[in-house]
């Protein structure tokens, strides 16, 4: 048993000290999932750029969505005490303001329809699904 531990320690040490590949992992880049541009980690962002609450953020991606219907559906299916909560901040893994920005709209729709991890599928489709996504994007940008 002692010899086995010794060999495992050597193998683990060799694996940890092996030279890492200089190429990035496939499928990973510096682009944000909702962006078409690369993020420059060296860039110095303008701290004043996002301070104007009246600034135009562009056209509404869901002009025909009924956000009030989306809110009703969200609160009925997702806003309970055991899930996301009425304000979307029920827990670290379910805290919507922390996770919504990392998913694009097709991903959000898939998660809502099919579920993910411990989240069961909600099954909304069509206009109900669009209304919920519009509500989420407006409430948890």
Beta strands, then each sheet from edge to edge (+ up, - down):
end
